[in-house]
Amino acid sequence: MAKSDRTECFCKRIKEIRISKKISPRWIAKKVGITKAEYLQIEAGETEHLDLETAMGIAFVLDVNMNYLCGFSDKLLPTNLSTVLNDFDVNNESENLTRTILHEVMLMDDEEKKDFEEQLRKEGLFED
């Protein structure tokens, strides 16, 4: 069965990003909760079915949005949250929720970020 263009793009881009950030396959695999061999199979496009949770975990660890990884966008988002995101354990449910929220904030435009910040201030959850 031939791999889809999106899958091929995902595999190619995760490898490119991992190499550019000088991250080891073992480190990514550990953060995502898979083996190094499983990660390398994904990177090589040798995985029959990549589940969404693993794909999202890889995206979070690499601090890149799925639209970019799958080729829906050529816009690579800034990695200004990478040091925060890399401290999270993807297998921990509360940290995974926090990571998801942070990732969604990265996808927001400036106006949406201002609105989100204002709402957090109203709720008493954001301080300068």
Beta strands, then each sheet from edge to edge (+ up, - down):
end
